[in-house]
Every structure is written in structure tokens, then in C-alpha cells.
Amino acid sequence: MNMKQISESQRLEIQQYLSQDIDILYSTLDLISSAETLGRYHMPGNENLRGIAKFKELVPILRQKVCIEWNYCAKKNDPELQETVYLVAAIADAIATSTIGFPPTLIAAILLKKGLTSFCGCSKPEITNVEIDPEDYKK
């Protein structure tokens, strides 16, 4: 996906999701899920918790698609992905076939707000050639 060619409607959708608190995004996830389950009784007030539960069901496939197949850790410093709208669009593209029933941009925005580096377990760069004086650690 060429990041410079995302549609204006997709950009606006992503910006809308990014402007929301993560709890609102979880609630949105539940409301979408409830709307697709015809005849399901929807109890107002628990949308956030049900959204979190729904998201947790997606975690294994999201880790596979984003962290392993798309290889987020190798791409996280890509200059083209430093703007959050482009990063969400790229992740949405990577998971589009795996989030059946949910907008991929919603799921990608939740991932971004949760913290992709932590979610994917990206290691921090190793510090080398540093001398440690044991005296610095004495009480």
C-alpha cells in the first residue's frame, strides 16, 4: 500500500478513531459486534467490557498478522509510518482479511493506542560498550 494514496474518507475515519479514548473504541467494537448478532439482547453499560473481551479473542490472529507476517518490529522506524494515520492504514491493510465483521481501521487504532511495540514484544536496542562501575550500585 502506498501510504500517500489513502483516500480522504479513510483518513477521516482513522482520524476519528484516533481522536477517541480507547474505552470508546472498545465500546464501538462491542456495538458493531452486537449489531451483527441479530436477536442478541444488548445490555447498555457494559459495552467497554464486552469490547475488551471481543478484542482479546482477536489477539492471537492480530499478533500473527501484525507482529509476525507484517513484521511490525522491523518496520516501526520506517519514516513513511511515523505519521499515525499512515501507520493505522498500513496495519488495517495487513489485518483486513482477519478482522471479519470489524472495521480493520478500528482494530488498528486500538492496537496503536495499546502500544504496538509492547504488543509485538519488540526488543529495545542493545546498549554496547558501556562500562559499569559496581560502586554505582552500592547502597
C-alpha angles and dihedrals in degrees: 000000000000103000094208090062103060112132122255091241091053090048091052092047091051093046089051092053092045091052091058127086113252090247089060090050091052089049090050089051090054094046091052090048092048092049090055094050101074115210094017114138108238115209110202117227101041098072093112095053093044090048091052090050091049091049091050088057088058096047098093094052092041091053089049094048101037104029102033111022098032090033099217094183091062093045102041094098095045106130091222091060098049093094106080095222091058092045092052090047091051093048091046088054091050094051100034095110093044102054098065109180096017130082106255090218090059092051091045091051091052090050091050092049091048090053121261096212091057094039091054095038094236109185121236117245113272117248111223135183094030118141116214120204110213088212089069090067100049117108 
